[in-house]
Amino acid sequence: MRYPTRTNLLRASAALVIAVAGYFIWQSLTNGGLPEGFAGGNGRIEAVEIDIAAKLPGRVQEILVDEGDFVAAGQVLVTMDTASLAAQLRQAEAQLQQALIGVESAKSQVRQRQAERSAVEALVAQRVAERDAAQSRLTRTEQLAARGTTSRQVLDDDRARFQAAKAAVSAAEAQLAASDAAIATARSQVVGAEAAVQAGHATVERLDAEIEDGTLRAPRAGRVQYRVVQPGEVIAAGGKVLNIIDVSDVYMTFFLPTEHAGRVALGAEVHLVLDAAPQYVIPARATFVADVAQFTPKTVETAEEREKLMFRIKARIDPALLDKHIRDVKTGLPGMAYVRLDPRLEWPAALQIKLPE
């Protein structure tokens, strides 16, 4: 049996002392033993989460990504079964073609009615001329009859012709009015047909949009966190299919008491230490300081009770730094956030920035 040498025992003892010392230093930091001008609070790494959901009810046809995959903005993630919508689109396109034909037919009816009106206008002019001629002839006949140079029969015949000519003018004018009404009706049919075309275009555009909505894309770059459903499942409108996180927008939310929170300015430097990797110190910036206390005692009457008021603070990690270590970014990790309340102070040695290589 081999026994440890004195040198090995000394080395082990020294390592134990260093570990214990480091532990107590760490404990002093996490338990409020920070220098004046610094504050710390417990928090958890979070990121912006996005639910990829279907706008319309339907069957999931294919999911093109797996949990843990990184996706780019605009990348196709899921396709829905749009066969029924495609059939409706073909039907709508056919109806649109019919509506377009209806517009041309209605316009041709307008042209035809306008041509008929022109013919009636010519007829009215002819009837007016015939009436005027009959009236002139009747006037001359009446003058001759007064002098006794023409017979009574001729006078009666000329009067009858004049009355017939007047009736013919009235009939022609009635036909002209009927032509105007027919033109108005034909024009209203054009308006109706054009409205049907617009409705057809709108239906086609709507179905195109719904078919496009059947292709679910990533609204921004991120990582797939989990899949909610599987291909072949039917989901309702708004049904979730995937959940992704934006690993370029990662932050830690933590809480500070009133006396510290009131001194935290937007943009203040924050250093994060994660429980899972205490050897690293990650830089961040305060991007949000709540203006309302998050938990408040039932009554706030003394200074001691006011100190119990806690305010939420968000510290965001630089996206450029995240991009360098994007494969290592994980949400939900607990840790500590340390804030430098006075920018003139130097960070303690244990909280100097230290990042993985």
C-alpha positions in Angstrom: 0.0 0.0 0.0 1.4 3.4 -1.0 1.0 6.3 1.5 0.8 10.0 0.6 4.0 11.9 0.9 4.4 15.0 3.0 4.6 17.2 -0.1 1.3 15.8 -1.4 -0.3 16.4 2.0 0.9 20.0 2.0 -0.4 20.6 -1.5 -3.8 19.2 -0.7 -4.0 21.3 2.5 -3.1 24.4 0.5 -5.8 23.7 -2.1 -8.4 23.1 0.6 -7.5 26.4 2.2 -7.8 28.3 -1.1 -11.1 26.6 -1.9 -12.5 27.5 1.6 -11.2 31.0 1.3 -12.7 31.4 -2.1 -16.0 30.0 -0.8 -16.1 32.5 2.0 -15.2 35.4 -0.3 -18.0 34.3 -2.6 -20.4 34.0 0.3 -19.4 37.4 1.5 -20.3 38.9 -1.9 -23.6 37.0 -2.3 -24.7 37.7 1.3 -24.5 41.5 1.1 -20.8 41.9 1.9 -20.3 44.2 -1.1 -18.3 47.4 -0.9 -20.1 50.7 -0.6 -21.4 51.8 -4.0 -22.4 48.3 -5.1 -25.6 46.3 -4.8 -26.6 42.8 -5.7 -29.6 40.7 -6.1 -30.7 37.2 -7.2 -31.9 36.7 -10.7 -32.4 34.3 -13.5 -31.3 34.4 -17.2 -34.3 35.1 -19.5 -34.8 35.8 -23.2 -37.6 37.0 -25.4 -39.8 34.0 -26.2 -41.9 33.8 -29.3 -44.7 31.4 -29.9 -45.0 30.2 -33.5 -48.7 29.7 -33.9 -51.2 29.0 -36.8 -53.4 31.9 -37.7 -56.1 29.6 -39.0 -57.3 26.2 -37.9 -55.9 23.3 -39.9 -53.7 20.2 -40.0 -49.9 20.5 -39.4 -48.3 19.1 -42.6 -44.6 19.4 -41.8 -42.3 20.7 -39.1 -38.9 21.5 -40.6 -36.9 22.2 -37.4 -36.2 20.3 -34.2 -35.7 21.4 -30.6 -32.4 23.1 -30.1 -32.0 24.2 -33.8 -30.9 27.7 -34.5 -33.1 29.5 -37.1 -32.7 32.6 -39.1 -35.3 35.4 -39.5 -37.7 34.5 -42.2 -36.8 30.8 -42.3 -39.7 28.5 -42.9 -40.4 26.5 -39.8 -43.8 24.8 -40.3 -46.1 24.2 -43.3 -49.8 23.7 -42.8 -52.1 21.7 -45.1 -53.6 24.2 -47.5 -55.3 21.9 -50.0 -58.8 23.1 -49.1 -57.7 26.7 -49.4 -56.1 26.0 -52.8 -59.4 24.6 -54.0 -61.2 27.7 -52.8 -58.6 29.8 -54.5 -59.2 28.1 -57.9 -63.0 28.6 -57.4 -62.5 32.2 -56.6 -60.3 32.8 -59.6 -62.9 31.2 -61.9 -65.6 33.4 -60.4 -63.3 36.4 -61.0 -63.0 35.5 -64.6 -66.8 35.3 -64.9 -67.1 38.7 -63.3 -64.6 40.1 -65.8 -66.6 38.7 -68.6 -69.7 40.2 -67.0 -68.1 43.7 -67.0 -67.4 43.4 -70.8 -70.9 42.2 -71.4 -72.4 45.0 -69.4 -70.3 47.6 -71.2 -71.4 46.2 -74.6 -75.0 46.5 -73.4 -74.3 50.2 -72.7 -72.9 50.7 -76.2 -75.9 48.9 -77.7 -78.4 51.1 -75.8 -76.5 54.2 -76.7 -76.7 53.2 -80.4 -80.4 52.6 -80.0 -80.8 56.0 -78.5 -79.0 57.6 -81.4 -81.5 55.9 -83.8 -84.4 57.1 -81.6 -83.0 60.6 -81.6 -83.1 60.5 -85.5 -86.6 59.2 -85.4 -87.7 62.0 -83.1 -86.1 64.6 -85.4 -88.0 63.0 -88.4 -91.3 63.0 -86.5 -90.8 66.7 -85.5 -90.1 67.6 -89.1 -93.2 65.8 -90.2 -95.2 67.5 -87.6 -93.9 70.9 -88.5 -94.7 70.2 -92.2 -98.2 69.1 -91.3 -98.7 72.2 -89.2 -97.6 74.5 -92.1 -99.8 72.7 -94.5 -102.8 72.9 -92.2 -102.2 76.7 -91.7 -102.3 77.2 -95.5 -105.3 75.0 -95.9 -107.2 77.0 -93.2 -106.4 80.3 -95.0 -107.7 78.9 -98.3 -110.8 77.5 -96.6 -111.5 80.9 -95.1 -111.4 82.4 -98.7 -113.5 79.5 -100.0 -110.9 78.3 -102.4 -110.5 74.8 -101.0 -112.9 72.1 -99.9 -113.9 71.2 -96.3 -112.6 67.7 -96.9 -109.1 68.9 -97.6 -109.1 70.9 -94.4 -110.2 67.9 -92.4 -107.6 65.7 -94.0 -104.8 68.2 -93.2 -106.0 68.5 -89.6 -105.9 64.8 -89.2 -102.4 64.6 -90.7 -101.2 67.3 -88.2 -102.7 65.4 -85.2 -101.1 62.2 -86.4 -97.8 63.9 -86.8 -98.0 65.3 -83.2 -98.8 61.8 -81.9 -95.9 60.4 -83.8 -93.6 63.0 -82.1 -94.9 62.1 -78.7 -94.4 58.4 -79.4 -90.8 59.0 -80.6 -90.0 61.1 -77.5 -91.3 58.3 -75.3 -89.0 55.9 -77.1 -86.1 58.3 -76.4 -87.0 58.4 -72.7 -87.1 54.6 -72.7 -83.7 54.5 -74.3 -82.3 56.8 -71.6 -83.7 54.5 -69.0 -82.2 51.5 -70.7 -78.8 53.2 -70.8 -79.0 54.0 -67.1 -79.9 50.4 -66.4 -77.0 49.1 -68.5 -74.6 51.5 -66.7 -75.8 50.3 -63.3 -75.1 46.7 -64.5 -71.6 47.8 -65.4 -71.1 49.2 -61.9 -72.5 45.9 -60.4 -70.2 43.8 -62.6 -67.2 45.9 -61.7 -68.1 45.5 -58.0 -68.2 41.8 -58.5 -64.7 42.0 -60.0 -63.4 43.9 -57.0 -65.0 41.4 -54.7 -63.4 38.6 -56.7 -60.0 40.2 -56.5 -60.5 40.7 -52.7 -61.4 37.0 -52.3 -58.4 35.9 -54.3 -56.1 38.1 -52.3 -57.6 36.9 -49.0 -57.1 33.2 -50.0 -53.6 34.0 -51.2 -52.9 35.5 -47.8 -54.4 32.6 -46.0 -52.3 30.1 -48.0 -49.3 32.2 -47.3 -50.2 32.2 -43.6 -50.1 28.4 -43.8 -46.3 28.7 -44.1 -45.0 29.7 -40.6 -41.8 31.6 -40.6 -39.4 32.7 -37.9 -40.1 36.4 -37.2 -36.5 36.8 -35.9 -33.4 34.8 -35.5 -33.4 32.4 -32.5 -33.3 28.9 -31.2 -36.2 26.4 -31.1 -37.0 25.7 -27.5 -39.7 23.1 -27.8 -42.3 21.6 -30.2 -45.9 21.7 -29.0 -47.5 19.5 -31.7 -46.4 16.9 -34.2 -47.1 16.6 -38.0 -50.5 15.4 -38.7 -52.2 17.0 -35.7 -55.1 19.3 -36.2 -54.9 22.6 -34.3 -57.3 25.5 -33.7 -56.9 29.0 -34.8 -54.0 30.5 -32.8 -52.8 27.0 -31.9 -49.1 26.9 -30.9 -46.7 24.7 -32.9 -43.3 25.8 -31.8 -41.6 28.1 -29.2 -38.4 29.9 -30.0 -36.2 32.2 -28.0 -34.4 35.2 -29.3 -30.8 34.5 -28.1 -29.8 38.0 -29.2 -32.1 39.5 -26.5 -31.0 37.9 -23.3 -31.2 39.5 -19.9 -31.4 38.9 -16.2 -34.3 40.2 -14.1 -33.5 40.8 -10.4 -34.8 42.9 -7.5 -33.2 45.5 -5.3 -34.5 47.3 -2.2 -35.6 50.9 -2.3 -32.3 52.5 -1.1 -30.3 50.7 -3.9 -32.9 50.7 -6.7 -33.3 54.5 -6.4 -29.6 54.9 -7.3 -29.6 52.6 -10.4 -29.5 54.6 -13.6 -30.5 53.3 -17.0 -27.3 52.1 -18.7 -25.6 51.4 -15.3 -23.0 48.7 -15.5 -24.1 45.3 -14.2 -22.0 42.2 -13.8 -23.6 38.8 -13.8 -22.4 35.6 -12.2 -24.3 32.4 -12.9 -24.5 29.5 -10.5 -23.7 27.1 -13.2 -20.5 28.9 -14.1 -19.3 30.9 -11.1 -15.8 31.3 -12.6 -17.1 33.7 -15.2 -18.3 37.3 -14.7 -20.5 38.5 -17.6 -21.0 42.2 -18.4 -24.5 43.7 -18.9 -26.3 47.0 -18.7 -29.4 48.1 -16.8 -32.1 48.7 -19.4 -35.1 48.9 -17.2 -35.8 50.0 -13.6 -39.4 49.7 -12.4 -41.0 52.8 -11.2 -43.5 50.8 -9.0 -42.6 48.5 -6.2 -43.1 44.8 -7.0 -43.9 43.6 -3.4 -45.1 45.9 -0.8 -46.0 45.3 2.9 -49.7 45.8 3.8 -48.7 49.0 5.6 -45.7 51.2 5.1 -45.4 53.4 8.2 -41.7 53.1 9.3 -38.4 53.5 7.6 -37.7 49.8 8.2 -40.8 48.8 6.4 -40.1 51.1 3.5 -36.8 49.3 3.0 -38.7 46.1 2.3 -40.0 47.6 -0.9 -38.4 45.8 -3.9 -38.1 47.1 -7.4 -37.6 45.0 -10.5 -34.5 45.7 -12.7 -33.6 44.2 -16.0 -29.9 43.9 -17.1 -29.4 43.1 -20.8 -26.3 41.4 -22.2 -24.6 43.0 -25.2 -25.9 41.2 -28.4 -22.4 41.3 -29.9 -21.1 39.3 -26.9 -24.0 36.9 -27.1 -23.3 36.4 -30.8 -19.7 35.2 -30.0 -21.0 32.6 -27.5 -24.4 31.9 -29.1 -24.1 28.1 -28.7 -23.5 28.5 -25.0 -26.6 30.7 -24.3 -29.1 29.0 -22.0 -32.1 30.6 -20.4 -33.5 29.8 -16.9 -30.0 29.7 -15.3 -30.1 31.3 -11.8 -27.4 33.6 -10.6 -26.5 37.0 -9.1 -26.5 40.4 -10.6 -24.2 43.1 -9.2 -24.8 46.7 -9.9 -22.2 49.5 -9.7 -24.2 52.4 -8.2 -21.3 54.8 -8.4 -19.6 54.8 -11.8 -16.4 56.3 -10.3 -15.7 53.1 -8.3 -13.6 50.2 -9.4 -15.1 46.8 -9.4 -13.9 44.4 -6.7 -11.3 41.9 -7.9 -13.8 39.0 -7.6 -16.3 40.8 -9.8 -13.9 41.8 -12.6 -15.2 40.8 -16.1 -14.0 37.3 -17.0 -15.4 35.6 -20.0 -14.8 32.1 -21.5 -12.2 31.9 -24.2 
